[in-house]
Amino acid sequence: MKQVVPKTIGACADLLYELKHKRLAIQKQVDEIAEFESKVKEHIINTLPKHDQTGAIGKVAKVTVVTKQIPQLQDKEAFYKWLKRTGEFDVLPSSINRRAIEERWENGKKVPGVEPFTAVTVSLNKL
């Protein structure tokens, strides 16, 4: 498919609208497949342990149930106390809670180390 950006902004608006709706239709299909994929995974997880197996082999694929430990925050107060004491901030994600910062700005509060960034976007509405 040859992709050409139209010369007029109006034609660009129409194309953008068309592309967005094509993408959303495809995304809906992807979401449905992903949901069914999750159900199949859940079925495998729930079924295999009952038969004392850790995996199964089909005609084109092998599936194995793997268990691993992942961190889950249970005691926020204890965690933050440890974080403050040790200074090991690398355990935190590097992104900030945008909405929480915006609320503080709306209330006239400054947050040290955080500055506003002006993002330029496009708003698209059907006529």
N, C-alpha and C positions, 0 to 999 in steps of 0.2 A: 504494500500500500504506500503510494507516494504521499508524503506529508508536506503540504504547502500551506503556509500561513497566508490568509487572505489579505489583500491590500487595504481594504477599508476596515475601520474599527467596528462598524456595525456588523459586517460579515464575520469578523473575529468573535464578536459577542455571540452570534448565532452558532458558530462552530464550537465555541467553548461550551455553550449550553448542551449541544448535541454530544460532545465528547464526555462531558460530565455524566450525562444520563446513560451513555453506553458503558462507561466505567462502573457506575453504580449498579447497572444490570448485571455486569460480569461479577462485580463484588458480591452481589446477592447470591449468585451461583457458587462462588468460592466459599462464602459463609455457610451455605447449606452443606457443601461437601465437607468442610471443616467440622461442622456439627456432627455429621454422620460418622466421620473419621473418629471423633472423640467417643462416640457411642460404641464403635467397634473396639477401640482401645480399652474402654471401660469393661466391655464384655470379656475381652481377653484377660484382663487383670482379674476380674471376678471369677472367671471360669478356670483358668489354669491352676491356681493354688489348690482347688478342690480335688484335682486329679494328681497332686504331688508332682507336677511337671513345672519346669521353669520356661519352657518354650515349645514351639510346634513348627513343623516344616510343611509348607504347601507345595504347589507345583512351581511357583516362581519366587517364593520368598520364605524366609525363616523369621519367626517372631520370638523374642525372648522378653520375659518380664524381669525388669531390673529394678532393684530397690536402692535408694541412696538417701542419705540424710541431707536436708536442706535447712538453713537457718530460719527460724520463725520467732518473732518477737513476742515474748510472753509477759515480761515485766518491764514496761517502758521506763518507769522511774529508776529501777536498778540499772537498766542499760544506759540511760543518760548520766547517771551518777558515775558509772564506770568510764564512760566516754569523757566526761569532764576531768576525771582523775588521771586518766592515761593519755588523753589528747590524741588517741588513735582514730582520727576522723576519716581515715581511708575506708572504714567500714560503712560509711554513709554514701548514698548516691550523690553524684556531683550536681544534680539539677536542683532547682529551688521550686517551692510551691508558689507558682505564679499568682494564683488567686489570693493566697494569704498575704503576699507582698503588696498586691494591688489594694487590698482592703486597708492595709496599714497606710499606704500612700493617700488613700481617700480620706483617712482620719488625720492627715497631716503629719504622720510619723515618717521619719527617715530610717532606712535600714542600712547600716554601714556596709560598704563593699558592694552594694547593689545600685545600679544606675539604670534609668529607663533607656530602652532602645526603641527607636521608631521603625516599626516594620511597615512595609508597603505591601498591600494585598489587593486583590480584585474582588469586588462584590458582584455576584451574579444573580439576577432575578428574572423570572419568566414574565413576559408582558401579558 
